[in-house]
Amino acid sequence: MDKTGKIFVVGIGPGNIEHMTFEARNAIEKSDVIVGYKTYVDLIEDIIRDKEVASTGMKKEKERCEEALKYAEEGNTVSLISSGDAGVYGMAGIILEIVFKSKSSVEVEVVPGITAANAAAASLGAPIMHDYVTISLSDLLTDWSLIEKRLHCAGEGDFVVCLYNPKSKGRQKEIEKAREILLKYKKNDTLVGIVRNAKRKGESCVITTLEDMLKYDIDMFTTIIVGNSHTYMAKGKMITPRGYAL
């Protein structure tokens, strides 16, 4: 009987091996083939030197999933990797959809990882101790009108707001529009944490205000956390209290 393959969808966390879960490491070690976006594959190159690697560039998510499924159907154990958590703007959803639509019998197991929001929050202090939302500002797969609606809802609800994909070479104005929307509901002095390369080599971390946030460098490697009306700073740390009587 032919060997049945398997796909692990692995969230490798922020990038440093130290912030990868034991289960993610185990899944990668069990795998014959590693499939992923080249930048993320490069982050774990030290632990995949003995593996077959198939990497592609940006906007090739569907192709990567099809490649992973092909390897698995040939009997291989495959790790399809995402940065952060594979189920948060990652590869878990698309591979499950593709396997389902292809009527494949290949088993898929999703292995969680530390998200960009979690990693950035840890570097800032404790800004997401209370209710928060994550909103991607990329309109590649989501209409900007829907993103705007979600920003309005988050602002009106006084949520802490974690912004993913805030700015790229082709998207320069979305972060300005997002700030403008949030200022309709939040005060100018609302604290904002800006973390680039969270928990990776070259990390930078700034705590500023909603009024001044655009004065700092922001790109696709940046995660932005906008506080709620109770968020404050103490000893260089951004804190959103949950409401404990202290």
KAVEN-V127982 format. One record per residue. BURIAL is b if it has 9 or more other C-alpha atoms within 8 Angstrom, else e. D_LAST is the distance of its C-alpha to the last C-alpha in whole Angstrom. Layout:
burial = [BURIAL:BURIAL]
d_last = [D_LAST:D_LAST]
//
This chain:
burial = [e:e:e:b:b:b:b:b:b:b:b:b:b:b:b:b:e:e:b:b:b:e:e:b:b:e:b:b:e:e:b:b:b:b:b:b:b:b:e:b:b:e:e:b:e:e:e:b:e:e:b:e:e:e:b:b:e:e:e:b:b:e:e:b:b:b:b:b:b:e:b:b:b:e:b:b:b:b:b:b:b:b:b:b:b:b:b:e:e:b:b:b:e:b:b:b:e:b:b:e:e:e:e:e:e:b:e:b:e:b:b:b:b:b:b:b:b:e:b:b:b:e:b:b:b:b:b:b:b:b:e:b:b:b:b:b:b:b:e:e:e:e:e:e:e:e:b:b:e:b:b:b:e:b:b:e:e:b:b:b:b:b:b:b:b:b:b:b:e:e:e:b:e:b:b:b:e:b:b:e:b:b:b:e:b:b:e:e:e:b:b:b:b:b:b:b:b:b:b:b:e:e:b:e:b:e:b:b:b:b:e:e:b:e:e:e:e:b:b:b:e:b:b:b:b:b:b:b:e:e:b:e:b:e:e:e:b:b:b:b:b:e:e:e:e:e]
d_last = [64:62:59:56:54:50:47:44:42:40:36:37:33:33:36:35:37:33:31:34:33:36:37:38:40:41:43:44:46:47:49:52:51:49:49:46:46:47:44:42:45:45:42:43:46:46:45:48:51:53:52:54:52:53:51:51:50:48:48:50:48:50:53:50:50:53:54:51:53:56:55:54:57:59:57:55:51:49:46:45:42:40:37:33:34:37:36:34:37:39:42:41:42:45:46:46:47:50:51:51:53:55:56:55:54:52:49:46:42:39:37:34:32:29:29:30:26:25:26:26:22:22:24:21:18:16:18:18:15:16:20:22:26:29:32:35:37:40:43:45:44:42:44:42:42:40:37:37:36:34:32:32:31:28:27:28:25:23:22:22:25:27:30:33:36:36:39:42:46:47:44:43:42:39:36:37:38:34:33:35:34:30:30:32:28:26:26:28:25:23:22:24:25:28:29:33:34:30:30:34:36:36:33:31:28:27:24:26:26:28:30:31:31:35:35:34:37:36:38:38:36:33:30:28:25:24:21:20:19:15:16:15:16:15:17:20:18:17:14:14:10:11:9:6:4:0]
//
